[in-house]
Amino acid sequence: MFANKSKHNAQPSSSRSLLTIFIATLFLYSNISLAETPTTQTDTQVNKTESLQNAEQELHTSLVLTALKLDFYNRRCRGISVAKNFNKVNRLYITKYSLTANNFIKDYINNDVRKEKASQERDFKKTLNSLGGCAKAKQKDWIKKIHDQFKTTLEQAQQSAWFPEEN
């Protein structure tokens, strides 16, 4: 009787083992076949391209907004009314993309360029006020950090492979 029980118990466990191996093999095979399909590879490449495009676009957006901050500082704290940094960005965009910086703002940041610039200036003034004004911002090296960020971002944008999409 004990021999029958142990024989009876051994068979279901071996069946379970075979079933487990079979399921694991199916799962492994299905993952391999999905990974090797051309559409999955194409989808992955498209996703990488899109994320690269988004990162590059964010770089350019950061460049424009940083240039505006520097020009706001120069106008407010140094009395320089020329938008020197925004003009650098504008020159880069015109020569590289045949697109003005204002059109970049319109196409990629906000349709209403004047409203966006006014909003950015308002945010800048709030930040400057919270720092304690022009002298405190300079003492805290806040403007130096923004200037260094602008230089770095401008260099990256000059090397960028990004190109504006047709709308």
C-alpha positions in Angstrom: 0.0 0.0 0.0 2.8 2.4 0.8 4.4 1.6 -2.5 1.3 2.6 -4.4 1.0 5.9 -2.5 4.6 6.9 -3.2 4.2 5.8 -6.8 0.9 7.7 -7.0 2.5 10.8 -5.4 5.5 10.7 -7.7 3.5 10.8 -10.9 1.7 14.1 -10.2 4.9 15.9 -9.2 6.6 14.7 -12.3 3.6 15.9 -14.3 3.8 19.2 -12.6 7.6 19.4 -13.3 6.9 18.7 -17.0 4.1 21.3 -17.1 6.3 23.9 -15.4 9.1 23.3 -17.8 6.7 23.4 -20.7 5.2 26.8 -19.5 8.7 28.2 -18.9 9.8 27.2 -22.4 6.7 28.8 -23.9 7.3 32.0 -21.9 10.9 32.1 -22.9 10.1 31.4 -26.5 7.4 34.1 -26.6 9.8 36.7 -25.2 12.5 35.8 -27.7 10.2 35.9 -30.6 8.7 39.3 -29.5 12.1 40.8 -29.0 13.3 39.8 -32.5 10.3 41.2 -34.4 11.2 44.1 -36.6 8.2 46.2 -35.5 9.4 46.0 -31.9 12.9 47.1 -32.9 11.4 49.9 -35.1 9.2 51.0 -32.2 12.1 51.1 -29.9 14.1 53.1 -32.4 11.2 55.5 -32.8 10.8 55.9 -29.1 14.6 56.6 -28.7 14.4 59.1 -31.5 11.4 60.8 -30.0 13.0 61.0 -26.6 16.2 62.4 -28.1 14.1 65.0 -30.0 12.3 65.9 -26.8 15.6 66.3 -24.9 17.0 68.4 -27.7 13.9 70.5 -27.8 14.1 71.0 -24.0 17.7 72.1 -24.4 16.7 74.8 -26.9 13.8 75.8 -24.7 16.1 76.2 -21.7 18.5 78.2 -23.9 15.8 80.7 -24.9 14.5 81.1 -21.4 18.0 81.5 -19.9 18.8 84.2 -22.4 15.7 86.0 -21.4 16.6 85.9 -17.7 20.1 87.3 -18.4 18.6 90.1 -20.5 16.1 90.9 -17.8 18.9 91.1 -15.3 21.0 93.3 -17.5 18.0 95.6 -18.1 16.9 95.7 -14.4 20.2 95.7 -12.6 22.8 97.0 -15.1 20.7 99.4 -17.1 21.5 97.7 -20.4 18.5 97.7 -22.6 20.0 95.7 -25.5 18.8 92.0 -25.5 22.3 90.8 -26.1 21.9 87.2 -25.1 18.5 86.8 -26.8 20.1 88.2 -29.9 22.8 85.5 -29.7 20.2 82.8 -29.6 18.3 84.6 -32.5 21.5 84.6 -34.6 22.1 80.9 -33.9 18.5 80.0 -34.8 18.4 82.1 -38.0 21.7 80.7 -39.3 21.1 77.1 -38.3 17.4 76.7 -38.6 16.1 79.7 -40.6 13.9 80.3 -37.6 13.8 83.3 -35.3 14.0 82.9 -31.5 10.5 84.6 -31.3 9.1 82.0 -33.7 10.7 79.2 -31.6 8.8 80.6 -28.6 5.6 80.8 -30.7 6.0 77.2 -32.1 7.4 75.4 -29.1 6.7 77.3 -25.8 3.7 79.6 -26.1 1.7 80.9 -29.1 1.5 84.3 -27.5 5.2 85.5 -27.5 4.6 88.8 -25.7 2.6 87.1 -23.0 5.3 84.5 -22.5 8.0 87.1 -22.3 5.9 89.1 -19.8 5.3 86.0 -17.8 9.0 85.1 -17.8 9.9 88.7 -16.7 7.4 88.6 -13.9 8.8 85.3 -12.6 12.3 86.7 -12.9 11.4 89.8 -10.9 9.7 87.7 -8.2 12.9 85.5 -7.9 15.1 88.6 -7.9 13.0 90.2 -5.2 13.0 87.0 -3.1 16.9 87.0 -3.3 16.9 90.6 -1.9 17.5 92.6 -5.1 20.3 93.0 -7.6 23.1 93.5 -5.2 22.2 90.3 -3.1 21.7 88.3 -6.3 25.2 89.3 -7.4 26.7 88.5 -3.9 25.0 85.1 -4.0 26.5 84.4 -7.5 23.0 83.8 -8.7 23.5 85.7 -11.9 26.9 84.1 -12.5 25.2 80.6 -12.3 22.7 81.7 -14.9 25.4 83.1 -17.1 27.4 79.9 -16.9 24.3 77.9 -17.6 23.6 80.1 -20.7 27.1 79.6 -22.0 27.0 75.8 -21.5 23.5 75.5 -23.0 24.5 77.7 -26.0 27.5 75.5 -26.7 25.4 72.4 -26.5 22.7 74.0 -28.8 25.4 74.9 -31.4 26.5 71.2 -31.4 22.9 69.9 -31.4 21.5 67.8 -34.2 18.0 68.9 -33.4 16.0 70.5 -36.2 12.5 72.1 -35.9 9.7 69.9 -37.1 7.3 71.2 -39.7 4.0 72.3 -38.2 
